[in-house]
Amino acid sequence: MNSPAFTPYYAVIFTSKLSNSEGYAEMAVEMEKLAKQQDGFIGIDSAREDVGITVSYWRDVESIKAWKENFAHLQAQKLGKEKWYESYSVRIAKVEREYGN
Amino acid sequence: MNSPAFTPYYAVIFTSKLSNSEGYAEMAVEMEKLAKQQDGFIGIDSAREDVGITVSYWRDVESIKAWKENFAHLQAQKLGKEKWYESYSVRIAKVEREYGN
């Protein structure tokens, strides 16, 4: 995410290791599209090497909760646990400061 | 980072795009080694594709500040701005909740 937002706002730090990648990339693209349509969405960054890291940014915890409970996202979370993720962590963090160039 | 820590603790979310990667990987390895020796360090995750994301986890803002001011790290930050980063952002965020499998 390039454009700075006014602090405080929230970050969801999602890290994962995949046991299986069949169909994963398609789901990830679809979820990113959907997240961008959610109220309170600010931005998203994603990269995967040994570990995958996706950080999405949100206006507040309410918008994170609504996204967590989005129907298509719930289906993706379920499939993730059953099929794709060897391990995963979700961290909800309040962004207090930011700077950059 | 696999092992969960007791919330709250802090995350430094560093995202960057490189304009030049000469010598970058060596510096990154060196900085990760040094960070791990700092008081208050909890863990680190890193991945790079189009964008590079490094999330490091710390006990508190004081330990983040001490790491930011570490001499070798200051040198690396300076080189980063002069030589490696097309763009970068640093976000300091308080981890309030975490869950995973």
N, CA and C atoms of all chains as a GROMACS GRO file, in nm:
protein
  606
    1MET      N    1   0.086  -0.119   0.000
    1MET     CA    2   0.000   0.000   0.000
    1MET      C    3   0.089   0.124   0.000
    2ASN      N    4   0.073   0.210  -0.098
    2ASN     CA    5   0.161   0.326  -0.108
    2ASN      C    6   0.110   0.447  -0.031
    3SER      N    7  -0.017   0.477  -0.046
    3SER     CA    8  -0.068   0.602   0.010
    3SER      C    9  -0.082   0.592   0.161
    4PRO      N   10  -0.029   0.691   0.232
    4PRO     CA   11  -0.041   0.690   0.377
    4PRO      C   12  -0.184   0.717   0.420
    5ALA      N   13  -0.224   0.662   0.533
    5ALA     CA   14  -0.356   0.686   0.590
    5ALA      C   15  -0.334   0.756   0.724
    6PHE      N   16  -0.439   0.816   0.775
    6PHE     CA   17  -0.426   0.884   0.904
    6PHE      C   18  -0.428   0.782   1.017
    7THR      N   19  -0.326   0.785   1.101
    7THR     CA   20  -0.324   0.696   1.216
    7THR      C   21  -0.417   0.752   1.324
    8PRO      N   22  -0.475   0.668   1.412
    8PRO     CA   23  -0.460   0.523   1.408
    8PRO      C   24  -0.558   0.458   1.310
    9TYR      N   25  -0.514   0.347   1.255
    9TYR     CA   26  -0.602   0.260   1.178
    9TYR      C   27  -0.554   0.118   1.208
   10TYR      N   28  -0.610   0.019   1.144
   10TYR     CA   29  -0.576  -0.119   1.182
   10TYR      C   30  -0.509  -0.197   1.070
   11ALA      N   31  -0.423  -0.290   1.111
   11ALA     CA   32  -0.360  -0.383   1.018
   11ALA      C   33  -0.398  -0.525   1.058
   12VAL      N   34  -0.429  -0.607   0.960
   12VAL     CA   35  -0.442  -0.751   0.983
   12VAL      C   36  -0.321  -0.816   0.918
   13ILE      N   37  -0.236  -0.873   1.002
   13ILE     CA   38  -0.113  -0.937   0.954
   13ILE      C   39  -0.140  -1.087   0.945
   14PHE      N   40  -0.149  -1.136   0.824
   14PHE     CA   41  -0.179  -1.278   0.803
   14PHE      C   42  -0.055  -1.346   0.748
   15THR      N   43  -0.001  -1.443   0.821
   15THR     CA   44   0.115  -1.518   0.772
   15THR      C   45   0.074  -1.664   0.758
   16SER      N   46   0.128  -1.730   0.656
   16SER     CA   47   0.089  -1.870   0.635
   16SER      C   48   0.198  -1.948   0.564
   17LYS      N   49   0.198  -2.078   0.588
   17LYS     CA   50   0.276  -2.171   0.507
   17LYS      C   51   0.177  -2.265   0.441
   18LEU      N   52   0.198  -2.291   0.313
   18LEU     CA   53   0.105  -2.376   0.239
   18LEU      C   54   0.152  -2.521   0.240
   19SER      N   55   0.056  -2.613   0.252
   19SER     CA   56   0.090  -2.756   0.236
   19SER      C   57   0.054  -2.798   0.094
   20ASN      N   58  -0.028  -2.715   0.028
   20ASN     CA   59  -0.086  -2.752  -0.101
   20ASN      C   60  -0.125  -2.620  -0.167
   21SER      N   61  -0.090  -2.600  -0.294
   21SER     CA   62  -0.122  -2.470  -0.353
   21SER      C   63  -0.227  -2.480  -0.463
   22GLU      N   64  -0.288  -2.599  -0.480
   22GLU     CA   65  -0.387  -2.618  -0.587
   22GLU      C   66  -0.510  -2.528  -0.565
   23GLY      N   67  -0.529  -2.438  -0.657
   23GLY     CA   68  -0.646  -2.349  -0.650
   23GLY      C   69  -0.625  -2.229  -0.559
   24TYR      N   70  -0.510  -2.224  -0.492
   24TYR     CA   71  -0.488  -2.120  -0.391
   24TYR      C   72  -0.479  -1.980  -0.452
   25ALA      N   73  -0.400  -1.967  -0.558
   25ALA     CA   74  -0.376  -1.835  -0.618
   25ALA      C   75  -0.508  -1.773  -0.666
   26GLU      N   76  -0.593  -1.855  -0.726
   26GLU     CA   77  -0.723  -1.806  -0.776
   26GLU      C   78  -0.807  -1.754  -0.660
   27MET      N   79  -0.810  -1.830  -0.551
   27MET     CA   80  -0.887  -1.786  -0.435
   27MET      C   81  -0.830  -1.655  -0.379
   28ALA      N   82  -0.697  -1.647  -0.373
   28ALA     CA   83  -0.634  -1.528  -0.315
   28ALA      C   84  -0.669  -1.402  -0.396
   29VAL      N   85  -0.665  -1.414  -0.528
   29VAL     CA   86  -0.701  -1.302  -0.617
   29VAL      C   87  -0.846  -1.263  -0.593
   30GLU      N   88  -0.934  -1.361  -0.584
   30GLU     CA   89  -1.077  -1.338  -0.564
   30GLU      C   90  -1.101  -1.268  -0.429
   31MET      N   91  -1.032  -1.314  -0.324
   31MET     CA   92  -1.051  -1.255  -0.191
   31MET      C   93  -0.999  -1.111  -0.187
   32GLU      N   94  -0.889  -1.087  -0.257
   32GLU     CA   95  -0.836  -0.951  -0.259
   32GLU      C   96  -0.936  -0.856  -0.327
   33LYS      N   97  -0.995  -0.901  -0.436
   33LYS     CA   98  -1.098  -0.823  -0.507
   33LYS      C   99  -1.214  -0.791  -0.414
   34LEU      N  100  -1.260  -0.892  -0.342
   34LEU     CA  101  -1.374  -0.875  -0.251
   34LEU      C  102  -1.340  -0.782  -0.135
   35ALA      N  103  -1.221  -0.801  -0.078
   35ALA     CA  104  -1.179  -0.717   0.036
   35ALA      C  105  -1.182  -0.570  -0.003
   36LYS      N  106  -1.134  -0.541  -0.125
   36LYS     CA  107  -1.128  -0.402  -0.173
   36LYS      C  108  -1.265  -0.336  -0.183
   37GLN      N  109  -1.369  -0.419  -0.192
   37GLN     CA  110  -1.505  -0.364  -0.200
   37GLN      C  111  -1.568  -0.341  -0.062
   38GLN      N  112  -1.501  -0.388   0.043
   38GLN     CA  113  -1.558  -0.378   0.177
   38GLN      C  114  -1.548  -0.235   0.232
   39ASP      N  115  -1.649  -0.199   0.308
   39ASP     CA  116  -1.646  -0.071   0.379
   39ASP      C  117  -1.529  -0.072   0.479
   40GLY      N  118  -1.453   0.035   0.482
   40GLY     CA  119  -1.342   0.045   0.578
   40GLY      C  120  -1.209  -0.008   0.528
   41PHE      N  121  -1.209  -0.066   0.408
   41PHE     CA  122  -1.083  -0.117   0.351
   41PHE      C  123  -0.992  -0.001   0.313
   42ILE      N  124  -0.864  -0.009   0.348
   42ILE     CA  125  -0.768   0.097   0.314
   42ILE      C  126  -0.665   0.051   0.211
   43GLY      N  127  -0.612  -0.071   0.228
   43GLY     CA  128  -0.509  -0.115   0.136
   43GLY      C  129  -0.461  -0.255   0.168
   44ILE      N  130  -0.377  -0.311   0.082
   44ILE     CA  131  -0.330  -0.448   0.104
   44ILE      C  132  -0.192  -0.465   0.038
   45ASP      N  133  -0.106  -0.541   0.105
   45ASP     CA  134   0.024  -0.580   0.050
   45ASP      C  135   0.042  -0.729   0.071
   46SER      N  136   0.103  -0.795  -0.025
   46SER     CA  137   0.116  -0.940  -0.019
   46SER      C  138   0.246  -0.986  -0.083
   47ALA      N  139   0.313  -1.082  -0.021
   47ALA     CA  140   0.431  -1.144  -0.082
   47ALA      C  141   0.445  -1.284  -0.024
   48ARG      N  142   0.497  -1.375  -0.106
   48ARG     CA  143   0.519  -1.511  -0.057
   48ARG      C  144   0.653  -1.562  -0.103
   49GLU      N  145   0.734  -1.612  -0.008
   49GLU     CA  146   0.853  -1.690  -0.043
   49GLU      C  147   0.839  -1.819   0.039
   50ASP      N  148   0.926  -1.838   0.136
   50ASP     CA  149   0.909  -1.953   0.225
   50ASP      C  150   0.777  -1.938   0.302
   51VAL      N  151   0.755  -1.819   0.351
   51VAL     CA  152   0.631  -1.787   0.421
   51VAL      C  153   0.553  -1.686   0.336
   52GLY      N  154   0.424  -1.689   0.345
   52GLY     CA  155   0.340  -1.588   0.280
   52GLY      C  156   0.296  -1.486   0.382
   53ILE      N  157   0.305  -1.359   0.346
   53ILE     CA  158   0.261  -1.251   0.435
   53ILE      C  159   0.162  -1.165   0.358
   54THR      N  160   0.044  -1.148   0.413
   54THR     CA  161  -0.052  -1.052   0.358
   54THR      C  162  -0.088  -0.957   0.471
   55VAL      N  163  -0.065  -0.828   0.447
   55VAL     CA  164  -0.107  -0.728   0.545
   55VAL      C  165  -0.217  -0.646   0.481
   56SER      N  166  -0.336  -0.650   0.541
   56SER     CA  167  -0.444  -0.564   0.492
   56SER      C  168  -0.470  -0.457   0.596
   57TYR      N  169  -0.512  -0.339   0.548
   57TYR     CA  170  -0.528  -0.222   0.635
   57TYR      C  171  -0.674  -0.180   0.634
   58TRP      N  172  -0.723  -0.146   0.754
   58TRP     CA  173  -0.866  -0.120   0.773
   58TRP      C  174  -0.886   0.001   0.862
   59ARG      N  175  -1.001   0.065   0.846
   59ARG     CA  176  -1.034   0.184   0.923
   59ARG      C  177  -1.046   0.156   1.072
   60ASP      N  178  -1.107   0.040   1.106
   60ASP     CA  179  -1.135   0.010   1.247
   60ASP      C  180  -1.162  -0.139   1.265
   61VAL      N  181  -1.178  -0.183   1.390
   61VAL     CA  182  -1.200  -0.325   1.416
   61VAL      C  183  -1.336  -0.372   1.362
   62GLU      N  184  -1.433  -0.282   1.356
   62GLU     CA  185  -1.565  -0.320   1.305
   62GLU      C  186  -1.556  -0.361   1.157
   63SER      N  187  -1.477  -0.288   1.080
   63SER     CA  188  -1.467  -0.324   0.938
   63SER      C  189  -1.390  -0.455   0.921
   64ILE      N  190  -1.296  -0.483   1.010
   64ILE     CA  191  -1.224  -0.612   1.008
   64ILE      C  192  -1.321  -0.725   1.040
   65LYS      N  193  -1.404  -0.703   1.140
   65LYS     CA  194  -1.501  -0.805   1.182
   65LYS      C  195  -1.600  -0.835   1.069
   66ALA      N  196  -1.647  -0.730   1.002
   66ALA     CA  197  -1.742  -0.750   0.892
   66ALA      C  198  -1.677  -0.831   0.779
   67TRP      N  199  -1.552  -0.803   0.750
   67TRP     CA  200  -1.481  -0.877   0.646
   67TRP      C  201  -1.460  -1.022   0.688
   68LYS      N  202  -1.424  -1.044   0.814
   68LYS     CA  203  -1.405  -1.181   0.864
   68LYS      C  204  -1.533  -1.263   0.848
   69GLU      N  205  -1.648  -1.196   0.858
   69GLU     CA  206  -1.775  -1.268   0.854
   69GLU      C  207  -1.844  -1.264   0.718
   70ASN      N  208  -1.777  -1.204   0.621
   70ASN     CA  209  -1.830  -1.205   0.483
   70ASN      C  210  -1.846  -1.350   0.436
   71PHE      N  211  -1.957  -1.383   0.374
   71PHE     CA  212  -1.988  -1.523   0.342
   71PHE      C  213  -1.881  -1.591   0.255
   72ALA      N  214  -1.843  -1.527   0.145
   72ALA     CA  215  -1.743  -1.587   0.056
   72ALA      C  216  -1.609  -1.600   0.127
   73HIS      N  217  -1.579  -1.505   0.213
   73HIS     CA  218  -1.454  -1.510   0.288
   73HIS      C  219  -1.457  -1.624   0.390
   74LEU      N  220  -1.571  -1.647   0.453
   74LEU     CA  221  -1.585  -1.760   0.546
   74LEU      C  222  -1.559  -1.893   0.474
   75GLN      N  223  -1.612  -1.904   0.352
   75GLN     CA  224  -1.590  -2.026   0.272
   75GLN      C  225  -1.441  -2.044   0.243
   76ALA      N  226  -1.375  -1.933   0.209
   76ALA     CA  227  -1.232  -1.937   0.178
   76ALA      C  228  -1.151  -1.973   0.303
   77GLN      N  229  -1.190  -1.919   0.418
   77GLN     CA  230  -1.120  -1.951   0.543
   77GLN      C  231  -1.131  -2.101   0.574
   78LYS      N  232  -1.251  -2.156   0.551
   78LYS     CA  233  -1.275  -2.298   0.577
   78LYS      C  234  -1.188  -2.385   0.485
   79LEU      N  235  -1.190  -2.352   0.357
   79LEU     CA  236  -1.107  -2.426   0.260
   79LEU      C  237  -0.960  -2.413   0.295
   80GLY      N  238  -0.919  -2.295   0.337
   80GLY     CA  239  -0.780  -2.273   0.375
   80GLY      C  240  -0.736  -2.369   0.484
   81LYS      N  241  -0.818  -2.378   0.588
   81LYS     CA  242  -0.784  -2.466   0.700
   81LYS      C  243  -0.783  -2.613   0.659
   82GLU      N  244  -0.879  -2.651   0.573
   82GLU     CA  245  -0.894  -2.792   0.533
   82GLU      C  246  -0.788  -2.834   0.432
   83LYS      N  247  -0.749  -2.740   0.347
   83LYS     CA  248  -0.679  -2.782   0.225
   83LYS      C  249  -0.543  -2.715   0.202
   84TRP      N  250  -0.534  -2.586   0.230
   84TRP     CA  251  -0.414  -2.514   0.186
   84TRP      C  252  -0.308  -2.490   0.292
   85TYR      N  253  -0.350  -2.457   0.413
   85TYR     CA  254  -0.252  -2.408   0.511
   85TYR      C  255  -0.192  -2.519   0.596
   86GLU      N  256  -0.061  -2.529   0.591
   86GLU     CA  257   0.010  -2.612   0.688
   86GLU      C  258   0.004  -2.540   0.823
   87SER      N  259   0.024  -2.409   0.820
   87SER     CA  260   0.011  -2.328   0.942
   87SER      C  261  -0.027  -2.187   0.903
   88TYR      N  262  -0.092  -2.118   0.993
   88TYR     CA  263  -0.125  -1.977   0.967
   88TYR      C  264  -0.140  -1.902   1.099
   89SER      N  265  -0.119  -1.772   1.092
   89SER     CA  266  -0.142  -1.685   1.208
   89SER      C  267  -0.211  -1.558   1.159
   90VAL      N  268  -0.301  -1.510   1.241
   90VAL     CA  269  -0.367  -1.383   1.215
   90VAL      C  270  -0.338  -1.292   1.334
   91ARG      N  271  -0.292  -1.172   1.304
   91ARG     CA  272  -0.267  -1.074   1.411
   91ARG      C  273  -0.341  -0.945   1.378
   92ILE      N  274  -0.414  -0.896   1.476
   92ILE     CA  275  -0.488  -0.771   1.460
   92ILE      C  276  -0.409  -0.664   1.535
   93ALA      N  277  -0.366  -0.561   1.463
   93ALA     CA  278  -0.276  -0.462   1.523
   93ALA      C  279  -0.318  -0.320   1.489
   94LYS      N  280  -0.309  -0.234   1.588
   94LYS     CA  281  -0.345  -0.094   1.569
   94LYS      C  282  -0.223  -0.016   1.524
   95VAL      N  283  -0.228   0.043   1.404
   95VAL     CA  284  -0.115   0.119   1.351
   95VAL      C  285  -0.114   0.256   1.417
   96GLU      N  286  -0.007   0.280   1.493
   96GLU     CA  287   0.003   0.404   1.570
   96GLU      C  288   0.085   0.511   1.501
   97ARG      N  289   0.185   0.467   1.422
   97ARG     CA  290   0.271   0.563   1.352
   97ARG      C  291   0.309   0.506   1.219
   98GLU      N  292   0.330   0.593   1.122
   98GLU     CA  293   0.390   0.546   0.998
   98GLU      C  294   0.474   0.656   0.937
   99TYR      N  295   0.578   0.612   0.867
   99TYR     CA  296   0.660   0.706   0.792
   99TYR      C  297   0.723   0.633   0.675
  100GLY      N  298   0.778   0.709   0.582
  100GLY     CA  299   0.838   0.648   0.463
  100GLY      C  300   0.891   0.757   0.374
  101ASN      N  301   0.915   0.724   0.248
  101ASN     CA  302   0.965   0.827   0.156
  101ASN      C  303   0.863   0.858   0.050
  102MET      N  304   0.705  -1.594   1.202
  102MET     CA  305   0.718  -1.625   1.346
  102MET      C  306   0.610  -1.725   1.384
  103ASN      N  307   0.647  -1.840   1.437
  103ASN     CA  308   0.549  -1.943   1.469
  103ASN      C  309   0.492  -1.931   1.609
  104SER      N  310   0.579  -1.910   1.706
  104SER     CA  311   0.534  -1.916   1.845
  104SER      C  312   0.454  -1.792   1.882
  105PRO      N  313   0.337  -1.810   1.941
  105PRO     CA  314   0.257  -1.696   1.981
  105PRO      C  315   0.320  -1.624   2.100
  106ALA      N  316   0.301  -1.496   2.109
  106ALA     CA  317   0.349  -1.416   2.221
  106ALA      C  318   0.226  -1.361   2.293
  107PHE      N  319   0.244  -1.317   2.413
  107PHE     CA  320   0.132  -1.259   2.488
  107PHE      C  321   0.103  -1.118   2.438
  108THR      N  322  -0.020  -1.094   2.398
  108THR     CA  323  -0.059  -0.959   2.357
  108THR      C  324  -0.080  -0.874   2.482
  109PRO      N  325  -0.062  -0.741   2.476
  109PRO     CA  326  -0.015  -0.670   2.356
  109PRO      C  327   0.137  -0.674   2.342
  110TYR      N  328   0.181  -0.672   2.219
  110TYR     CA  329   0.321  -0.651   2.188
  110TYR      C  330   0.322  -0.568   2.058
  111TYR      N  331   0.437  -0.544   2.001
  111TYR     CA  332   0.442  -0.454   1.886
  111TYR      C  333   0.493  -0.520   1.759
  112ALA      N  334   0.442  -0.471   1.647
  112ALA     CA  335   0.490  -0.514   1.516
  112ALA      C  336   0.544  -0.394   1.441
  113VAL      N  337   0.656  -0.412   1.374
  113VAL     CA  338   0.705  -0.313   1.279
  113VAL      C  339   0.684  -0.372   1.140
  114ILE      N  340   0.595  -0.309   1.066
  114ILE     CA  341   0.562  -0.356   0.931
  114ILE      C  342   0.643  -0.272   0.833
  115PHE      N  343   0.741  -0.334   0.771
  115PHE     CA  344   0.828  -0.262   0.678
  115PHE      C  345   0.800  -0.313   0.537
  116THR      N  346   0.753  -0.225   0.449
  116THR     CA  347   0.731  -0.265   0.310
  116THR      C  348   0.822  -0.182   0.221
  117SER      N  349   0.872  -0.243   0.115
  117SER     CA  350   0.964  -0.169   0.027
  117SER      C  351   0.960  -0.222  -0.115
  118LYS      N  352   0.994  -0.133  -0.207
  118LYS     CA  353   1.024  -0.174  -0.344
  118LYS      C  354   1.168  -0.135  -0.371
  119LEU      N  355   1.240  -0.227  -0.434
  119LEU     CA  356   1.383  -0.202  -0.459
  119LEU      C  357   1.404  -0.140  -0.597
  120SER      N  358   1.498  -0.046  -0.605
  120SER     CA  359   1.537   0.006  -0.736
  120SER      C  360   1.666  -0.064  -0.780
  121ASN      N  361   1.733  -0.129  -0.684
  121ASN     CA  362   1.866  -0.185  -0.707
  121ASN      C  363   1.883  -0.291  -0.599
  122SER      N  364   1.930  -0.411  -0.636
  122SER     CA  365   1.939  -0.514  -0.533
  122SER      C  366   2.084  -0.554  -0.503
  123GLU      N  367   2.179  -0.478  -0.556
  123GLU     CA  368   2.320  -0.512  -0.537
  123GLU      C  369   2.360  -0.499  -0.389
  124GLY      N  370   2.397  -0.611  -0.329
  124GLY     CA  371   2.440  -0.610  -0.190
  124GLY      C  372   2.325  -0.612  -0.091
  125TYR      N  373   2.202  -0.608  -0.143
  125TYR     CA  374   2.087  -0.596  -0.054
  125TYR      C  375   2.065  -0.721   0.031
  126ALA      N  376   2.070  -0.838  -0.031
  126ALA     CA  377   2.041  -0.962   0.040
  126ALA      C  378   2.138  -0.985   0.155
  127GLU      N  379   2.266  -0.954   0.132
  127GLU     CA  380   2.368  -0.971   0.236
  127GLU      C  381   2.337  -0.879   0.355
  128MET      N  382   2.301  -0.754   0.324
  128MET     CA  383   2.267  -0.661   0.431
  128MET      C  384   2.145  -0.711   0.510
  129ALA      N  385   2.046  -0.761   0.436
  129ALA     CA  386   1.922  -0.804   0.501
  129ALA      C  387   1.949  -0.920   0.597
  130VAL      N  388   2.032  -1.014   0.554
  130VAL     CA  389   2.069  -1.128   0.640
  130VAL      C  390   2.140  -1.078   0.766
  131GLU      N  391   2.233  -0.985   0.745
  131GLU     CA  392   2.311  -0.929   0.855
  131GLU      C  393   2.220  -0.856   0.955
  132MET      N  394   2.126  -0.777   0.904
  132MET     CA  395   2.036  -0.701   0.991
  132MET      C  396   1.943  -0.795   1.068
  133GLU      N  397   1.899  -0.902   1.004
  133GLU     CA  398   1.812  -0.998   1.074
  133GLU      C  399   1.888  -1.064   1.190
  134LYS      N  400   2.013  -1.098   1.165
  134LYS     CA  401   2.098  -1.156   1.271
  134LYS      C  402   2.111  -1.061   1.388
  135LEU      N  403   2.139  -0.934   1.356
  135LEU     CA  404   2.156  -0.832   1.460
  135LEU      C  405   2.027  -0.806   1.538
  136ALA      N  406   1.915  -0.798   1.465
  136ALA     CA  407   1.785  -0.772   1.529
  136ALA      C  408   1.757  -0.880   1.633
  137LYS      N  409   1.788  -1.004   1.597
  137LYS     CA  410   1.761  -1.118   1.686
  137LYS      C  411   1.838  -1.110   1.817
  138GLN      N  412   1.947  -1.033   1.816
  138GLN     CA  413   2.026  -1.018   1.938
  138GLN      C  414   1.978  -0.904   2.027
  139GLN      N  415   1.884  -0.824   1.976
  139GLN     CA  416   1.838  -0.707   2.051
  139GLN      C  417   1.746  -0.747   2.165
  140ASP      N  418   1.755  -0.671   2.273
  140ASP     CA  419   1.662  -0.688   2.384
  140ASP      C  420   1.520  -0.655   2.336
  141GLY      N  421   1.424  -0.739   2.371
  141GLY     CA  422   1.286  -0.712   2.335
  141GLY      C  423   1.243  -0.771   2.201
  142PHE      N  424   1.337  -0.830   2.128
  142PHE     CA  425   1.303  -0.893   2.000
  142PHE      C  426   1.220  -1.018   2.023
  143ILE      N  427   1.111  -1.034   1.947
  143ILE     CA  428   1.026  -1.153   1.960
  143ILE      C  429   1.034  -1.244   1.839
  144GLY      N  430   1.030  -1.186   1.719
  144GLY     CA  431   1.032  -1.271   1.599
  144GLY      C  432   1.031  -1.188   1.473
  145ILE      N  433   1.045  -1.255   1.358
  145ILE     CA  434   1.050  -1.182   1.230
  145ILE      C  435   1.000  -1.273   1.118
  146ASP      N  436   0.928  -1.215   1.024
  146ASP     CA  437   0.885  -1.283   0.902
  146ASP      C  438   0.915  -1.194   0.784
  147SER      N  439   0.956  -1.253   0.673
  147SER     CA  440   0.997  -1.176   0.558
  147SER      C  441   0.962  -1.247   0.429
  148ALA      N  442   0.913  -1.174   0.331
  148ALA     CA  443   0.890  -1.230   0.197
  148ALA      C  444   0.898  -1.117   0.097
  149ARG      N  445   0.945  -1.147  -0.023
  149ARG     CA  446   0.950  -1.045  -0.129
  149ARG      C  447   0.903  -1.104  -0.260
  150GLU      N  448   0.808  -1.036  -0.324
  150GLU     CA  449   0.775  -1.064  -0.464
  150GLU      C  450   0.783  -0.928  -0.533
  151ASP      N  451   0.670  -0.876  -0.578
  151ASP     CA  452   0.671  -0.740  -0.634
  151ASP      C  453   0.711  -0.640  -0.525
  152VAL      N  454   0.650  -0.660  -0.408
  152VAL     CA  455   0.683  -0.578  -0.291
  152VAL      C  456   0.752  -0.667  -0.187
  153GLY      N  457   0.840  -0.610  -0.109
  153GLY     CA  458   0.900  -0.684   0.002
  153GLY      C  459   0.829  -0.645   0.131
  154ILE      N  460   0.798  -0.745   0.213
  154ILE     CA  461   0.735  -0.719   0.342
  154ILE      C  462   0.818  -0.786   0.450
  155THR      N  463   0.861  -0.709   0.548
  155THR     CA  464   0.926  -0.767   0.665
  155THR      C  465   0.846  -0.720   0.786
  156VAL      N  466   0.798  -0.817   0.864
  156VAL     CA  467   0.730  -0.780   0.988
  156VAL      C  468   0.816  -0.831   1.102
  157SER      N  469   0.863  -0.740   1.186
  157SER     CA  470   0.937  -0.783   1.305
  157SER      C  471   0.851  -0.752   1.428
  158TYR      N  472   0.866  -0.836   1.530
  158TYR     CA  473   0.782  -0.828   1.649
  158TYR      C  474   0.868  -0.797   1.770
  159TRP      N  475   0.816  -0.707   1.855
  159TRP     CA  476   0.894  -0.653   1.966
  159TRP      C  477   0.810  -0.643   2.091
  160ARG      N  478   0.875  -0.648   2.204
  160ARG     CA  479   0.807  -0.641   2.333
  160ARG      C  480   0.735  -0.508   2.354
  161ASP      N  481   0.799  -0.398   2.312
  161ASP     CA  482   0.744  -0.265   2.340
  161ASP      C  483   0.809  -0.160   2.248
  162VAL      N  484   0.760  -0.036   2.256
  162VAL     CA  485   0.813   0.068   2.167
  162VAL      C  486   0.957   0.104   2.202
  163GLU      N  487   0.996   0.087   2.328
  163GLU     CA  488   1.134   0.118   2.368
  163GLU      C  489   1.232   0.025   2.295
  164SER      N  490   1.198  -0.103   2.284
  164SER     CA  491   1.290  -0.196   2.216
  164SER      C  492   1.296  -0.165   2.066
  165ILE      N  493   1.186  -0.118   2.009
  165ILE     CA  494   1.186  -0.078   1.868
  165ILE      C  495   1.276   0.044   1.848
  166LYS      N  496   1.263   0.138   1.940
  166LYS     CA  497   1.343   0.261   1.932
  166LYS      C  498   1.493   0.229   1.943
  167ALA      N  499   1.527   0.139   2.035
  167ALA     CA  500   1.668   0.102   2.052
  167ALA      C  501   1.722   0.036   1.924
  168TRP      N  502   1.642  -0.048   1.862
  168TRP     CA  503   1.684  -0.113   1.738
  168TRP      C  504   1.698  -0.011   1.625
  169LYS      N  505   1.604   0.082   1.617
  169LYS     CA  506   1.610   0.187   1.513
  169LYS      C  507   1.741   0.267   1.526
  170GLU      N  508   1.790   0.283   1.649
  170GLU     CA  509   1.909   0.365   1.673
  170GLU      C  510   2.039   0.286   1.684
  171ASN      N  511   2.029   0.156   1.666
  171ASN     CA  512   2.150   0.071   1.663
  171ASN      C  513   2.244   0.121   1.552
  172PHE      N  514   2.372   0.132   1.582
  172PHE     CA  515   2.465   0.194   1.488
  172PHE      C  516   2.469   0.125   1.351
  173ALA      N  517   2.484  -0.007   1.350
  173ALA     CA  518   2.492  -0.079   1.222
  173ALA      C  519   2.360  -0.069   1.146
  174HIS      N  520   2.252  -0.064   1.221
  174HIS     CA  521   2.121  -0.052   1.159
  174HIS      C  522   2.102   0.088   1.099
  175LEU      N  523   2.153   0.191   1.166
  175LEU     CA  524   2.148   0.327   1.111
  175LEU      C  525   2.223   0.334   0.978
  176GLN      N  526   2.339   0.269   0.972
  176GLN     CA  527   2.416   0.265   0.848
  176GLN      C  528   2.337   0.198   0.737
  177ALA      N  529   2.270   0.087   0.773
  177ALA     CA  530   2.191   0.013   0.674
  177ALA      C  531   2.072   0.096   0.626
  178GLN      N  532   2.009   0.169   0.720
  178GLN     CA  533   1.896   0.255   0.681
  178GLN      C  534   1.940   0.363   0.583
  179LYS      N  535   2.058   0.420   0.610
  179LYS     CA  536   2.113   0.525   0.524
  179LYS      C  537   2.141   0.470   0.383
  180LEU      N  538   2.209   0.355   0.378
  180LEU     CA  539   2.237   0.292   0.248
  180LEU      C  540   2.108   0.257   0.175
  181GLY      N  541   2.010   0.210   0.251
  181GLY     CA  542   1.881   0.174   0.191
  181GLY      C  543   1.820   0.292   0.118
  182LYS      N  544   1.818   0.406   0.187
  182LYS     CA  545   1.758   0.525   0.126
  182LYS      C  546   1.838   0.573   0.005
  183GLU      N  547   1.972   0.565   0.014
  183GLU     CA  548   2.057   0.616  -0.093
  183GLU      C  549   2.060   0.524  -0.214
  184LYS      N  550   2.051   0.394  -0.188
  184LYS     CA  551   2.092   0.298  -0.291
  184LYS      C  552   1.985   0.195  -0.329
  185TRP      N  553   1.912   0.142  -0.229
  185TRP     CA  554   1.829   0.026  -0.258
  185TRP      C  555   1.681   0.053  -0.279
  186TYR      N  556   1.624   0.144  -0.200
  186TYR     CA  557   1.478   0.154  -0.200
  186TYR      C  558   1.425   0.256  -0.299
  187GLU      N  559   1.343   0.208  -0.389
  187GLU     CA  560   1.264   0.299  -0.472
  187GLU      C  561   1.160   0.365  -0.382
  188SER      N  562   1.099   0.286  -0.296
  188SER     CA  563   1.002   0.338  -0.199
  188SER      C  564   1.000   0.246  -0.078
  189TYR      N  565   0.964   0.301   0.036
  189TYR     CA  566   0.950   0.218   0.155
  189TYR      C  567   0.853   0.283   0.252
  190SER      N  568   0.794   0.200   0.337
  190SER     CA  569   0.708   0.248   0.445
  190SER      C  570   0.738   0.170   0.570
  191VAL      N  571   0.732   0.239   0.682
  191VAL     CA  572   0.747   0.176   0.812
  191VAL      C  573   0.620   0.205   0.891
  192ARG      N  574   0.561   0.102   0.947
  192ARG     CA  575   0.443   0.120   1.031
  192ARG      C  576   0.465   0.053   1.166
  193ILE      N  577   0.439   0.128   1.272
  193ILE     CA  578   0.454   0.076   1.407
  193ILE      C  579   0.313   0.045   1.457
  194ALA      N  580   0.288  -0.080   1.492
  194ALA     CA  581   0.151  -0.121   1.526
  194ALA      C  582   0.149  -0.208   1.651
  195LYS      N  583   0.050  -0.183   1.734
  195LYS     CA  584   0.035  -0.260   1.857
  195LYS      C  585  -0.053  -0.382   1.831
  196VAL      N  586   0.003  -0.501   1.850
  196VAL     CA  587  -0.073  -0.625   1.826
  196VAL      C  588  -0.166  -0.648   1.943
  197GLU      N  589  -0.295  -0.644   1.916
  197GLU     CA  590  -0.394  -0.655   2.023
  197GLU      C  591  -0.450  -0.797   2.036
  198ARG      N  592  -0.455  -0.870   1.924
  198ARG     CA  593  -0.509  -1.006   1.927
  198ARG      C  594  -0.433  -1.090   1.828
  199GLU      N  595  -0.420  -1.219   1.858
  199GLU     CA  596  -0.369  -1.310   1.758
  199GLU      C  597  -0.433  -1.446   1.773
  200TYR      N  598  -0.445  -1.513   1.661
  200TYR     CA  599  -0.492  -1.652   1.664
  200TYR      C  600  -0.436  -1.723   1.543
  201GLY      N  601  -0.445  -1.855   1.545
  201GLY     CA  602  -0.392  -1.934   1.434
  201GLY      C  603  -0.416  -2.081   1.463
  202ASN      N  604  -0.343  -2.166   1.393
  202ASN     CA  605  -0.361  -2.311   1.418
  202ASN      C  606  -0.235  -2.369   1.480
   0.00000   0.00000   0.00000
